[in-house]
Amino acid sequence: MPYLSAINRALSVLFIALAALAFLAGPSWAVDTKTNKPAVVFVVGQGILEMPLSEGVSMEDAVESMKLRANALNFKLVAELPLSKQVEAMTGKPQRRMTIYQFCDALTAKQLLDLNPAFAAFLPCRVALIEDDQGKGRIIMLNMDALIKAANLPPDVKRKAEEVRDNLLSIMIAGANGEL
């Protein structure tokens, strides 16, 4: 199985390169920190976006807000993975919330896959809601800026990818602020 080892090495190099690009690339959007909206925190060399829930927004409110915003943007919620419930069932011990929500714009996903099947590794788009050590909710997703820049997409597909990024950020902000 030497080919599996080569594939694993290639994927590792790809992810390291993407992380390095994300570190060097600043975000293409700015968050308004003068309002009560939570600020985006960049983690892992700006490769990950993390947003705390605003004061008074419950995790259930955040989920409902994300689903409503996704629906308004014509994004489909294609999967909900309650990892903490699975771990709790396996260990018998209560767990902090860890749920991954997967959203998809199928037409854009098809365009990306037609260009390069490797995009399947990033589909569908994931937004995670986790409970931190202090019991506070946090929404986390991949910062797509570096991936979009590195992919060398045709202009029309690049615009669609940027629209997907912006829509996911809108879903994230809606959840963090409990916007219904």
Rosetta blueprint (number, residue, H / E / L):
1 M L
2 P H
3 Y H
4 L H
5 S H
6 A H
7 I H
8 N H
9 R H
10 A H
11 L H
12 S H
13 V H
14 L H
15 F H
16 I H
17 A H
18 L H
19 A H
20 A H
21 L H
22 A H
23 F H
24 L H
25 A L
26 G L
27 P L
28 S L
29 W L
30 A L
31 V L
32 D L
33 T L
34 K L
35 T L
36 N L
37 K L
38 P L
39 A L
40 V L
41 V E
42 F E
43 V E
44 V L
45 G L
46 Q L
47 G L
48 I E
49 L E
50 E E
51 M E
52 P E
53 L L
54 S L
55 E L
56 G L
57 V L
58 S L
59 M H
60 E H
61 D H
62 A H
63 V H
64 E H
65 S H
66 M H
67 K H
68 L H
69 R H
70 A H
71 N H
72 A H
73 L L
74 N L
75 F L
76 K E
77 L E
78 V E
79 A E
80 E E
81 L E
82 P E
83 L H
84 S H
85 K H
86 Q H
87 V H
88 E H
89 A H
90 M H
91 T H
92 G L
93 K L
94 P L
95 Q L
96 R L
97 R L
98 M E
99 T E
100 I E
101 Y E
102 Q E
103 F E
104 C E
105 D L
106 A H
107 L H
108 T H
109 A H
110 K H
111 Q H
112 L H
113 L H
114 D H
115 L H
116 N L
117 P H
118 A H
119 F H
120 A H
121 A H
122 F H
123 L L
124 P L
125 C E
126 R E
127 V E
128 A E
129 L E
130 I E
131 E E
132 D L
133 D L
134 Q L
135 G L
136 K L
137 G E
138 R E
139 I E
140 I E
141 M E
142 L E
143 N L
144 M L
145 D H
146 A H
147 L H
148 I H
149 K H
150 A H
151 A L
152 N L
153 L L
154 P L
155 P H
156 D H
157 V H
158 K H
159 R H
160 K H
161 A H
162 E H
163 E H
164 V H
165 R H
166 D H
167 N H
168 L H
169 L H
170 S H
171 I H
172 M H
173 I H
174 A H
175 G H
176 A H
177 N H
178 G L
179 E L
180 L L
